[in-house]
């Protein structure tokens, strides 16, 4: 039987995986657009989404 803490753990894991995937896409964009402004936007996306993934894990796994 699922309890509230187990569903919160699943939500935290899903949130971390989704935001981690977006951070990986941002890092890929940073690698592909290396000499241009696209690299800066890729870096910004990677930092923002990875930070949100950590915050999501702490909120839902706390």
Secondary structure, DSSP 8 states (H G I E B T S, - for coil): ---HHHHHHHHHHHHHHHHHHHHHHHHHHHHHTTTSHHHHHHHHHHHHHHHHHHHHHHHHH-
